[in-house]
Amino acid sequence: MKEHSLVSIALLTYNHENYIGDCLSSLLDQDYSNMELILLDDASGDQTSKIIESYLEELQKKFISVIFIKNDQNKGNIPFNMNQMLKRAKGTYCKMLSGDDILQYDCISRLTACLEEHPECGIAYANGYLISTNYRKGAFTEHTKTFYSYKRSETDPQNMFRRLMFGNAILAPAVMIKRDLLKRYGYLDESIAYEDYEFWLRLSFHQVRFYYLNENLVYYRKSDSSASSLKSKAGIRNGMISDGKTLKKYYHYLSKEDRIKCKEAYYKRYLKACWEQQYRRGFWGILYRLKREKIPIPVKLLKKKSENEYEQILEKNAIVIGMLERWISNIQEGKRIADYFQRNHYQTIAIYGLGCVANRLCEELKNTEIQIQYIIDQNAHLLLSDQKVIHPDDNFEDVDVVVVTPAGIYETVKEQIEDKITCPIISVEEVLF
């Protein structure tokens, strides 16, 4: 193949002394030569940097340029570190790697060929092998399996955008991107953990075409104990936060039907993970949201319990049930919730908490003259809602009244937020009773 395009490889490493040798060896084995290598070690506490230094002479013979950056202190921010390398890149194409990834000998040449042969595409991606922490190059283990990316080339960017909104199935080390996309649409988002997912969504949103190559080109090491793994509580929390932030950016661009499907995919993905890892707090929190959003509980996915049993557990909250019963009684008596706010000259309101009571309040005030300006919730980053949702630490916009919906914590909430806003702060019980 004619090698006329420079490829920039950005390799990020941290405490990879057991794996970095295999990674660098796989780069040296590439059948493509027109490459530059930018390495960044995020202040490893092991022998990673020394191992890299032992490879430098050989790497300098293979690559037209080698830049080795060593952080004085650990940044712990993958997208920040990756951006530092990508901003130094000079190649037509860029590839992002971690120090524990391994490439097939023809990975660079195959992905580059895809983009050369399909200039209308901005990204080429392939499949890869998922490998265990004890995998060594050239020795498959029982923990090795194939990761299949989306199985066809997406000629329609809108279709790729829609697919991605239901979940990420693109393996980051199996991706090659045109560098000018970074300059045109921005670098990786440094505020989230799963930066690659947000980047794929951003590009597809901007009508960038993706090309799929149905070949296994990389070995991707996934540790169950890592902060990004759904095999740990920390990984589940990080995943929900990161995916929640990402999806909220683009959620409103979906059709109403697809919004529902997006919510289902998001909640069910993490519900299953919580169930498998016995993460009770996360499990019941997600189950509550499924109930609130009227999304069927995936009993087959969770096994053992019936849907009725889950319902019984959720409905142990007697205070909430009591308020909802009062609500029903008011409706039967012909009383409108909107009448309370009109009577008190409250035209614009904010609601604290997005549980089932708040959800009921939002429904009641639809198509009335009362305007819900925003919702305040501790889990703002996790919630996909048609309403604007902010965190209690965020700045509050002026409204006529704040309604606190969580039962039993009105006084606590009032004390926490009363310095942030000048309007009255009332309990939903005052509205109902």
Backbone hydrogen bonds, N-H to C=O, Kabsch-Sander energy under -0.5 kcal/mol:
donor,donor_aa,acceptor,acceptor_aa,energy
4,H,2,K,-1.1
6,L,4,H,-0.5
7,V,34,N,-2.0
8,S,93,Y,-3.2
9,I,7,V,-0.5
9,I,36,E,-2.5
10,A,8,S,-0.6
10,A,95,K,-3.0
11,L,9,I,-0.7
11,L,38,I,-2.9
12,L,10,A,-0.6
12,L,97,L,-2.5
13,T,40,L,-2.5
19,Y,16,H,-2.0
20,I,16,H,-3.2
23,C,19,Y,-1.9
24,L,20,I,-2.7
25,S,21,G,-2.4
26,S,22,D,-2.0
27,L,23,C,-1.3
28,L,24,L,-2.2
29,D,25,S,-1.4
30,Q,27,L,-1.2
31,D,105,Y,-2.1
35,M,33,S,-2.2
36,E,7,V,-2.5
37,L,65,S,-2.9
38,I,9,I,-2.9
39,L,37,L,-0.5
39,L,67,I,-3.4
40,L,11,L,-2.3
41,D,69,I,-2.7
42,D,13,T,-2.4
42,D,40,L,-0.6
43,A,41,D,-1.9
51,I,47,Q,-2.3
52,I,48,T,-2.3
53,E,49,S,-2.6
54,S,50,K,-1.6
55,Y,51,I,-0.8
55,Y,52,I,-1.3
56,L,52,I,-0.8
56,L,53,E,-0.6
59,L,55,Y,-2.6
60,Q,56,L,-2.7
61,K,57,E,-0.9
62,K,58,E,-1.3
63,F,59,L,-2.9
64,I,35,M,-2.5
65,S,35,M,-0.6
67,I,37,L,-2.7
69,I,39,L,-3.0
69,I,67,I,-0.6
71,N,41,D,-2.5
71,N,69,I,-0.5
78,I,76,G,-0.6
81,N,77,N,-2.4
82,M,78,I,-2.9
83,N,79,P,-2.4
84,Q,80,F,-1.6
85,M,81,N,-1.2
86,L,82,M,-2.7
87,K,83,N,-2.4
88,R,85,M,-1.3
89,A,85,M,-0.7
89,A,86,L,-0.7
92,T,6,L,-1.8
93,Y,6,L,-1.8
94,C,177,I,-2.9
95,K,8,S,-2.4
97,L,10,A,-2.8
99,G,12,L,-1.8
101,D,98,S,-2.1
102,I,219,Y,-1.9
104,Q,217,L,-2.9
107,C,104,Q,-2.1
110,R,106,D,-2.5
111,L,107,C,-2.2
112,T,108,I,-2.4
113,A,109,S,-2.1
114,C,110,R,-1.7
115,L,111,L,-1.6
116,E,112,T,-2.3
117,E,113,A,-2.8
118,H,114,C,-1.3
121,C,118,H,-2.3
122,G,209,R,-2.5
123,I,209,R,-1.4
124,A,176,M,-2.5
125,Y,211,Y,-2.6
126,A,174,A,-1.6
127,N,213,L,-0.6
127,N,215,E,-2.4
128,G,147,F,-1.7
129,Y,218,V,-3.1
130,L,145,K,-3.9
131,I,129,Y,-0.6
131,I,220,Y,-2.6
135,Y,132,S,-1.6
136,R,139,A,-0.9
139,A,136,R,-2.4
144,T,141,T,-1.6
145,K,130,L,-1.9
147,F,128,G,-3.9
148,Y,146,T,-0.7
149,S,147,F,-0.6
150,Y,169,A,-1.0
154,E,210,F,-0.8
155,T,153,S,-1.0
159,N,156,D,-0.6
160,M,156,D,-1.6
161,F,157,P,-2.7
162,R,158,Q,-2.3
163,R,159,N,-2.3
164,L,160,M,-2.5
165,M,161,F,-1.7
166,F,162,R,-0.7
166,F,163,R,-1.2
167,G,164,L,-1.5
169,A,167,G,-0.5
171,L,126,A,-0.5
172,A,170,I,-0.7
174,A,171,L,-1.8
175,V,172,A,-1.4
176,M,124,A,-2.7
177,I,94,C,-2.3
178,K,122,G,-2.1
179,R,92,T,-2.4
181,L,178,K,-1.5
182,L,178,K,-0.5
182,L,179,R,-1.2
183,K,179,R,-1.1
184,R,180,D,-1.9
185,Y,181,L,-3.0
186,G,182,L,-1.4
190,E,188,L,-0.6
192,I,189,D,-0.8
195,E,193,A,-1.5
198,E,194,Y,-1.4
199,F,195,E,-1.8
200,W,196,D,-2.6
201,L,197,Y,-2.2
202,R,198,E,-2.6
203,L,199,F,-2.3
204,S,200,W,-2.5
205,F,201,L,-2.6
206,H,202,R,-1.5
207,Q,204,S,-1.7
208,V,203,L,-2.5
209,R,120,E,-0.5
210,F,154,E,-0.9
211,Y,123,I,-2.7
213,L,125,Y,-2.9
214,N,212,Y,-0.6
215,E,213,L,-2.3
217,L,127,N,-2.1
217,L,215,E,-0.8
218,V,127,N,-0.6
219,Y,102,I,-3.1
220,Y,129,Y,-3.6
221,R,219,Y,-0.6
222,K,131,I,-1.7
222,K,220,Y,-0.5
223,S,221,R,-0.6
226,S,223,S,-1.2
229,S,226,S,-1.4
232,S,229,S,-1.0
236,I,232,S,-2.1
237,R,233,K,-2.6
238,N,234,A,-2.8
239,G,235,G,-2.5
240,M,236,I,-2.6
241,I,237,R,-2.5
242,S,238,N,-2.8
243,D,239,G,-3.0
244,G,240,M,-2.2
245,K,241,I,-2.3
246,T,242,S,-2.2
247,L,243,D,-3.1
248,K,244,G,-2.0
249,K,245,K,-0.9
249,K,246,T,-0.8
250,Y,246,T,-0.7
250,Y,247,L,-0.9
251,Y,247,L,-1.8
253,Y,250,Y,-1.8
254,L,251,Y,-1.6
259,R,255,S,-2.2
260,I,256,K,-1.5
261,K,257,E,-1.7
262,C,258,D,-2.7
263,K,259,R,-2.4
264,E,260,I,-2.5
265,A,261,K,-2.6
266,Y,262,C,-2.5
267,Y,263,K,-2.9
268,K,264,E,-2.5
269,R,265,A,-1.9
270,Y,266,Y,-1.5
271,L,267,Y,-2.3
272,K,268,K,-2.3
273,A,269,R,-1.3
274,C,270,Y,-2.4
275,W,271,L,-2.4
276,E,272,K,-2.5
277,Q,273,A,-1.9
278,Q,275,W,-1.0
279,Y,274,C,-2.7
280,R,278,Q,-1.3
283,F,279,Y,-2.6
284,W,280,R,-2.7
285,G,281,R,-1.8
286,I,282,G,-2.3
287,L,283,F,-2.4
288,Y,284,W,-2.0
289,R,285,G,-1.5
290,L,286,I,-2.4
291,K,287,L,-2.1
292,R,288,Y,-2.4
293,E,289,R,-2.7
294,K,291,K,-1.1
295,I,290,L,-2.9
299,V,297,I,-2.2
302,L,298,P,-1.6
303,K,299,V,-2.9
305,K,303,K,-2.1
310,Y,306,S,-1.7
311,E,307,E,-2.3
312,Q,308,N,-2.2
313,I,309,E,-1.8
314,L,310,Y,-2.3
315,E,311,E,-1.8
316,K,313,I,-1.3
317,N,314,L,-0.9
318,A,316,K,-1.7
321,I,317,N,-1.9
322,G,318,A,-2.5
323,M,319,I,-2.0
324,L,320,V,-2.4
325,E,321,I,-2.4
326,R,322,G,-2.1
327,W,323,M,-2.2
328,I,324,L,-2.3
329,S,325,E,-2.2
330,N,326,R,-2.4
331,I,327,W,-2.2
332,Q,328,I,-2.4
333,E,329,S,-1.6
334,G,331,I,-1.5
335,K,330,N,-2.8
339,D,336,R,-0.7
340,Y,336,R,-0.7
340,Y,337,I,-0.9
341,F,337,I,-1.0
342,Q,338,A,-2.3
343,R,339,D,-2.6
344,N,340,Y,-1.4
345,H,342,Q,-1.5
346,Y,341,F,-3.4
347,Q,345,H,-0.8
349,I,371,Q,-2.8
350,A,401,V,-2.1
351,I,374,Y,-1.9
352,Y,403,V,-3.3
353,G,351,I,-0.6
353,G,376,I,-4.1
359,N,355,G,-2.4
360,R,356,C,-2.0
361,L,357,V,-2.2
362,C,358,A,-2.6
363,E,359,N,-1.9
364,E,360,R,-2.2
365,L,361,L,-1.8
366,K,362,C,-0.5
366,K,363,E,-0.9
368,T,365,L,-1.4
371,Q,347,Q,-3.0
372,I,370,I,-0.6
373,Q,349,I,-2.7
373,Q,371,Q,-0.8
374,Y,349,I,-0.7
375,I,388,K,-3.1
376,I,351,I,-3.0
377,D,375,I,-0.5
377,D,390,I,-2.6
380,A,377,D,-1.3
382,L,379,N,-2.0
383,L,379,N,-0.8
383,L,380,A,-0.7
385,S,383,L,-0.7
390,I,375,I,-3.1
394,D,391,H,-2.2
400,D,348,T,-2.0
401,V,348,T,-1.0
402,V,424,P,-2.2
403,V,350,A,-3.0
404,V,402,V,-0.6
404,V,426,I,-3.2
405,T,352,Y,-2.3
405,T,403,V,-0.6
409,I,406,P,-1.1
413,V,409,I,-2.5
414,K,410,Y,-2.9
415,E,411,E,-2.1
416,Q,412,T,-1.7
417,I,413,V,-2.0
418,E,414,K,-1.9
420,K,417,I,-2.2
421,I,417,I,-0.5
426,I,402,V,-2.8
426,I,424,P,-0.5
428,V,404,V,-2.4
430,E,427,S,-1.1
431,V,427,S,-0.9
432,L,428,V,-2.1
433,F,429,E,-2.9
